[in-house]
């Protein structure tokens, strides 16, 4: 009891977000342990414990990263933003030219000595969001002026998304949508946001044209096949069909933890289609719980924004929250055949290293902002009490 009270006392900020993170972490371990069965049989001779331990390590390190980022003053990230942004650009360029190719896509670089891959677009996403939050906060007085406000906002978005898009269009579109939402919330004029949308469409059209001449660099055929499959095949392709079977098998309460059959047929059941495995094993109830946790995170993020006395804190919390929640619902939408296959993982649940770490870093920063908001509210209440006491004495 005393340990629980000590932990609760030390975990300042939004308690609901701490709870959401805990439940998502538990779901991650359960789902990954079950979903890796077929891969473990092919690669590790059936040793599923290897992947469970690996995921435990990722989650543990991720929670440590979250703890450290939570303890730091969130203003520190404003100072760090230009550095992170400048690092992300050469990382993305290096990935395009010399990245590790997996499944015909260059999205990763291999970290020496530990022989693990790191997805540079994950780092670039959080770097751009922090930088954009900083720029919007600093330009609030001139936010409606094109030259002094919009150009410094649009160029970073264009640069980062155009570098990500050739090998990972879904991530680029997710980041582009998050950036537009941040600008809308940051009171950038609608005509400028619409102009950004036009620029984005023009760049996507350019990529499609270039894809015909440089197919080894731009995954145009993959984009075309996925979109064509979505619109021309009412049942979806093989992946979607197996996902639908998994969801149908689960019915209301699921077949039980570890009893999934479709994990043996679904490609990447531990990553892109882990939601289908959750639906099969935990049923519609389990699927709704997962959706509820992400919606709860969105509502808590909005609450932080509405209560934050500082623009940077509000934009930072909103941008990072939107990025996580939009990705989560994009992944879920793929599993139930609402959008074409994207390759986006389910944040903090899918198996992975860099994605888990970056998601935990994002959550830690959100919690750092919420800790500041909570402290500001307590100081305001204390100040009001002092003023009331002073008035009583004078009265």
N, C-alpha and C positions, 0 to 999 in steps of 0.2 A: 504493500500500500504506500509506504514512504517513498519507494523508488518511483512508483507511478506518479506521485505528487511532485517529486523532484523533476521528473521529465516534463510533466505538464507545465510546471512553473518555468522551466527553461525554454520551452518551445513557445516563444512569443509570436506575435503576428496572428494571422488568420488560422484558427484551430481547425476549421473545416477543411482547408487545403492540406494541412498535415494529415488529416484523416483520409482524404481522397488519395493522397500519395501512398499511404500505407495499404489501402485496399487494392489499388492498382498494382503495387508491388507483389502482393499476395497472389492476385490473379495471374500476374506474369509468370511466377514460379510454377504455379499449377498448370497453366496452359502450355508453357514451353516444355515442361517435363513430359507432358502427354503428347504434344505435337511432333516432337523430334524422334518418335519411335522408328519410323521407316528410314530416316536418315542415319540414325544410330546403327541400325541393322546393316546398312550398306557401307558406312564409313568406319564405324567403331565396333563392328561385330556384335551389335545389340547393346552396347554400353551407354544407356540413356543417362546414367548418373554423371557421366562426363559433362554432358550439356547442361544438366541441372546445376552442377557445381560451377560451371562456367557462368551461367546466368546469375547464380547467387553472388559470384564475384563481381559481375557487372553491376548488379543492383546495389551491392554493398558499397562499391567504389562510387557509384552514382549518388547514393544517399550521402556519402562523405562530401562529394563535390557540392551537393545541394546544401549541406550544413555549412560549409565554408562560405559559399556565395550568399547564404542567408545572413551569416554573422557580419559580413562586410556592409558598410554603409552604402546604400544604393547610389548615392551621389558619386561614389568611386567609379561606377560603370560609365558615367557621363565623361569623366576624364579619360577613361580607357577606350572609349568608343572610336576615336580616330585611329588609334593604334590597331585595334582589332579589325577595323575596316581595311586598313592598308595591308595588313597581313593576309586577309582573306583573298584579295585580288591575285597576288602571285601564286597563292595556293591553288586557286581555281585554274589559272593559266597552266601551271605545272601539271595539274591533273589531266587537262585536255591533251597535253603533249606526251606526258610520261606516266600517266596514271595506270594503276593496275586494272586490267580488263577482266570483268566478271560478267558472264551472260551477255557478251557482246556490248558491254557498256563500260566506259571509263569514268567511274564515279569515285574511285578510291585511290589512296596512296598507301603503300605498304610501309609500316613503321619498322625501321631496322631493329635487329636484335630480338624483338619479341614476335616477329612474323605475324603481326595482326594488321588488318586494314582499317583505314580511317576514311570516312566519307566527308570530303572537304565541304560539300554543299551544306552539311549540317552546321559546321562552324560558320560558314558564310551567312547562313540564315540569321543566326543569333547576332552576328556582328552587324549586319545591315539593320536589323530591328532596333538594336541599341543606338546605332548611329542616327537612324531616322527619328527616334524618340528625342534624342539630343537636339537634332536640327530643328524639329518642330517646336520644341520648348524654347530654343534660343531665338526663333523667328516669330514668336507670337505677336510682337508689336507690328511686324510688317508682313504678316502671313498672307495678306491678300495682294501683295505686290509681286509681280511676276519675276522681275530680275533678281531681287534681293531675297526672295523666299522660295519660289517654286523651282527655279533652276538648281539650287543646291539640294533640293529634295528629289527631283526627278532623275538627275544624272546618276546618283548612287544606285537607285533602284534599277535603272536601265542597264548599267554596267554589270551588276551582280547577276541579274536574271538572264542576261544574254550570254554570260559565261557558263551558267548552270544548264540552260535549256538544251544545248545540243545532245547531251547524254542523259539528261534527267528533266524532261519537259514538265512532268507532274509537279516536281519540287519547285521549279521556276514559276509555274502558274500559281501554286500555293503561296509562295513568297510575294508574288505580284499582287494577289488578292489581299493579303495581309497588309501590304504597304498602302494600297488604295484605301482600305478601311481605316488605317491609322491616320491618313491624310484627311479623310472625311471627319473623323472624330476630332482631329486637330484643327478644324475650322478652315482648312484650305478651300478656296472657292471651287464650286462644282465645275465650272468651265475648265479649270486647270486639271481637275481629276479626270474629266472627260478627255482632255487633251492627252493625259498620260495613257488612258485606255487606247486612244487612237495610235499613239506611238507604240504601245505594246502589240497591237494588232498588226501594225506595219512591220515590226521586227519579226513577229512570228511568220508573217508571209515571206519575208526575206529568208528566214531559216528554211522554210519549205522549198523555196526555189534553190537555195544553195545545197539542200539535201539531195537534189537530183544529180549534182556535180561532185559532191563530196560525201558519198554514202558511208564511208568509213569513219567520218567525224560526226555526222548528224544522223540520228536514228530515225530517219523519215519513214522507212518501210515499217518499222515497229509501230510508229504513230498511226500510219494509214491502216495497218492490219487491225489494230485495236479498235479504232473508231469504226471501221467497216464492219467488224465483228459485232460491235455493239448495236449498230443501226440495222444491219441486214440479217441478223440472227436473233430471233425473239427468245431463244433458249440460251443465248450466249455461247461462247466457245467452250472448250473442254474444262478450263479452270472454273468458269462460272457454273457450268453444269454440275461439277463435283461439289462446288460450294453450296448450291441449292439443295443437293441431295443431303449434305451434312446438316443444313438448317432444317430440312424436312424431317430428318431422323430424330432431331432433338425434341420436336413437339413442344409441350409446355415446360416440362421439368428436366429434359435431357436424358441421355443414356447413362450418365454417371461419370465422374472423374476417371480419366484413363481408359475409357471404353469406346473412344472414337474409332470408327471404321474408315472414315474418309481421309484421315491423316495418311493412309497408305496410298491414296490416289491423288490427293490435292498437291499441286506443286507449291512448295514453300508454305506449308501449313503452319510453320513456326514464325512466319514473318508476315507476308502480304495477306494471307488468308487465315490468320489466327482467330479472327472474330468468328468465322464459320465453325472452327473447332470448338470454340467456347459455346456457340449456339447449339452444337450437336451434343456436347457433354453436360451443359447446364440448362439447355432449353431456352425458350423464349424469355423466361424469367431471368436467367443469367444474362442474356443479351440486353434486356432492358436495364438491368443493374449497371452494366458497363456503360450504356448510353447515358444513364442517369448520373453516373460519376463525372463524365465529361461535361454534361450540362450543368451540374452543380459547380464544377470548376469555372465554367463560363460565368455563372451568376456571381460567384465569389470574386472573380476578376473584375466584373462590372461594379460590384460593391466597392472594391478598392479604388477604382477610377473615380467614382462619384464622391468618395470621402477624402481623396488625396488633395492636400493643400498646394502641392507643387505640380506643375504641368509635366515636367520630365517623369516624375514618378507615375503619374496617371497614364501617360503615353507608353511608358516602358512596360507597365503591368498589363495594359490592354493589348499591346502588340504581341507580347510573349504568350499571353493567354489565348488570343485568337489563333496564333500560329499552331499551338498544340491542339486546340479544339477543332479547327478546320481540318487539320490533318487526320484527326481521329474519325471525324464523320465522313471524310473522303474515303478512308479505308473501309469503314462500315458500308458506305454506299456501293463500293465495288463488290463486296461480298454478297449483297442482296440485289445486284444487277441494276442499280440506278444510274451508274456512270460507267464509262469504259474502264478497263483495267489500268491502274496507274502505277503500281509498284511501291506505293507509300505504305509504310509500316504503321502499326497501331501504337501510338506513343506510350512508352513505359511498360508496355505489355509484350510486344513482339520481341523475339530474341535479337540481340544485337549489342554492339559495344559502343560505337560513337553515338548512335541514335539515343541510347539510354543515357549516356553521360551528358549529352547536350540538352536532352529533355529535363534531366535533373538540375542542370545548371540554370535552365530557364525557370524552373519552379523555385529554385533557391532565390533567384533575383526577385521573382514575384513576392515571395515571402519576406524578403528584405524590405520591399516597398510597404507591404502590409504591416510590418513591425514598426516602421516609421509612422504610418498612419495611426496605428494604435497608440503609439507614444504621444503623438501630437494631440489626439483626442483626450488622453488622460491629463496632459498638461493644460489643455483648454478647460477641462472640468475643474481642475485644481485652481486655476486662475479665477474662474467664475466663483468658486467657493470663497476664495480670499476676498474678492470684490464684494460679495454678499455680506461676509463677516464685517468688512470695513464699513459698509453702509449701515449695518445694524448698530455698530458702535457709534457712528455719527448720529444715527437716529435716536 
